[in-house]
Amino acid sequence: MAVNTEVKGQLAKLLATENLQVEHRKITTAYFDVERRVLALPIWKDVSGDVYDLLVGHEVGHALFTPNKDWRDVADCPKDFVNVIEDARIEKLMKRKYPGLRKSFAGGYKELNDADFFDIDGKDFNTFSLIDRINLHFKIGASAMVPFSIEEQLFVARTDVAETFEEVLQIAVDVFNYSKQEEEQEETPQEMPANESSSESSPKSS
């Protein structure tokens, strides 16, 4: 059954408790312009109402809970890091405010994951960056068994309990700095033990 996108647009306005401008476009995914108060929904075929309810619920979450302010002077990290942590926070707050959305979020993400929307089929999660693994953990659920080290689990736990946008910014900065430090350590050549000669670890000359 085709999804009535106009009905979903009205749903967005009701959930947001404001007269949002809702647009239906040929785009890859939904987005919300916090400053212009425009919610754009993709025109997708062969998806269920749960997927559209997920998209609406997610973007309305930004409308309700993401502040319209320039945070770049506060958080020295890429925007993607803030987006991932903020997505987890606003979805938690939406499910708390509208408990009926819990089923739609779960069903919608399962449907998207089954269609390999996140492009993870057959891939090793251990090769993914920390911020990408955090994103997958909060979107497709704990059942996906996304791996985290003991140190990384702290960031997951902090994201799970974040209530304010200020907390989101701090977590994003900490995840970015930790990831950068890990990358630098991996790129640093390992020093050779003092009791081993250099000739043993280098190609022999002919």
Secondary structure, 3 states (H helix, E strand, C coil): CCCCHHHHHHHHHHHHCCCCEEEEECCCCCEEECCCCEEEEECCCCCCHHHHHHHHHHHHHHHHHCCCCCCCCCCCCCHHHHHHHHHHHHHHHHHHHCCCHHHHHHHHHHHHHHCCCCCCCCCCHHHCCHHHHHHHHHHHCHHHCCCCCHHHHHHHHHHHHCCCHHHHHHHHHHHHHHHHHHHHHHHCCCCCCCCCCHHHHCCCCC
